[in-house]
Amino acid sequence: MSLCDQFVRMAAYNEFMNEKLYGLAAQLAPEALFADRKAYFGSLFATLNHLVVADTIWLKRFCAHPARQPALDALRATPAPTALTTAQAADLASLLALRRELDRTIVQWAAQLDDTGLAQPLVYANMKGVVSNKRYDSLILHFFNHQTHHRGQATTLLAQSGIDTGVTDLLLLVPNETSD
């Protein structure tokens, strides 16, 4: 399986897990959703918000890549969040609407990746203005890893609220191989 195919799988996993987490988060009362649980971003809502912010920031950076995947066209003209905690919505339903829009974009974008583009570097500046020049494929790996990292935090916050997230492994989306 090619790296491009792996990224398509990661995009599907990202979408699958986000739907699962938001469905579970919707079981919480607003005060529990917004309660400061001493997580890195405080509450479950703030953690989910951070994922929307970070995905938007990275996708905005990916817009500048020479391969110019058309799936990112709608994002090109939108402003990037200015901080990792910039509020994207006031409630879970509104945040979910943004999340779903981003996830559709990510799935389409991943399907447009190709080996030639993956090997090319991307020059970008981080939130502090520090410029980096890194391979696109490595940045995409970071993008998906970052999502998984913070969704892991979200599952812990859900567990602390008494909600069982069940199996969350990527393995759920890895098909069995058939023998000939």
N, C-alpha and C positions, 0 to 999 in steps of 0.2 A: 504494500500500500504506500502510495506516495505521501509526501509531507502535505501536499495540497489536500489530499483525501483526508488526512488526519485533522487538518484544520476545519474541514467541512463537518467532521464528526464532533470536534470540539464546539463548533458553533451550535450544532444540534443539542449537545449536552448542556451547553450554557442556557439555551432556550428552555429545555426540559426542566432543568433544575430551578430556574427562575420562576417558572409557572408553579412548580411544586412549593417553593418557599413562600411565594406570595399567597398561595392558597392556604398554607398553614398559618401565615402571619395574620390573615383575615379572621382567623378564629379568636384572636386576642382582642380584648377591649382596648380602646384607644389609649387609656392610661398605661396599660401594660406594654403596648407597642412603642410608646414614647418614653417609657421609664428608663432612667439612667441606670444601666446595669454594670457600669464600670468597664465596658468594652472599649476598644480603641476609639470608636466613634460614639460611645455612650450607649445609645439605645439601638434596638433592632431596626427601627425606622431610619435612624441616622446611618446605620450600616448599609441598609438597602439603598438609601439615597446616595451614599458614597460610591456604590457600585455603578449607579447611573451616571454620576459625575465623572468617575474615572474612565468608564467606557466611552463617554462622550469626548473627553479630552484625548484619549488615544485614537479614537476614530477621526477626530479633527486632525491630529498629527498625520494619520495614515492618508488623509486627503491630499497631503503634499507629496506623497510618494510618486516617483516618475511613472509607475504603472497606471495610475489614475483609474482605479476600478470604478465603473459607473454607479455601482450600488451606493457609493459615498457622495454622489452628486448633490443630494438634498441637504447633506450636512455642510457642504463647502461654504455656503453663505451664512450659516448660523454661527453666532458667537460661541466661543468655548467658555465653560465655567472658569471663573477667576481664582477659585480656591477649591480644595478637595472636599470642603464641607458646604459648598454653595447649595442652598435649598433649591430643589428642583420641583417640589410639590408640597402641598400642605397636608395631604391625607394619602392613605394607602391606595385608594382607587385611582387617584390622579397620577401617583408615582408608577403604579402598574401600567397605566396607559402609556407613559413614557418608556417604561421598561420593554413593553411589547413592541413598540415602534423601533427601539434600538435593537432588540433581538431579531426582528425581521430584517433590518439592515445588515446585521452581523451575518446572518445566514446567507443572504444574497451576496454580500461582499466575499465571504469565504469561498463561495462557489465560483467566484471570478478570479481567484488567485491562480497564478501559474508559476512554474519553476523558474522561469527567467526573471520574473518580477521579485520572487522571494530572495534571490541571490543579490539583488541590488540593495545598496544602503539607503537609509532614510536619515536625512539631517533634520533634527528637531531641537527645540529648546524645552527644557523642563519648566516647572512652575517658578523656579528661581532664576530663569533665564540662561541656565548653563546649556551650552550647545553640545549635542552629541551627534555622532555619525556612526550608525550601527546597521548591521544587516537586518533587512525587513523580516526575514523568517525568525530571527531571534527575538525581535520586538513583538511579533505575533505570539510566540511562545510565552513571553512575559505577560502579554495581554490576557491570554486564557488562564495562565497560572494565577494571576492577580484575582481574577474572578473567583476561581476555586478557593483561594485563600480566604477571601472575605465571606464567601458563602459558607465556609466551614465555621467562621465566627458566628454567622447568622444561625446555623443549626445548633450551636451551643447555646445561644440566647433563647432559641425556641425550647430547647431541652430544659433550660432553667425555668421556663414558664410552664413546664409540664406537657409540652407537645413533642411527640415522637416523630421525627422526620423520616424514619425508616431508612432504607438503603439509599445512599446518595452517590455511590461509586459510578465512575465512567464505565465500568465494566457492564453496566446495564445496557449500554448502547453498542457494545462490541459484539458483533455477530459470531456465532459458532462457525468454524470452518467445516466445510463439507469434504468428505474423503471420496476420492474417485475409485 
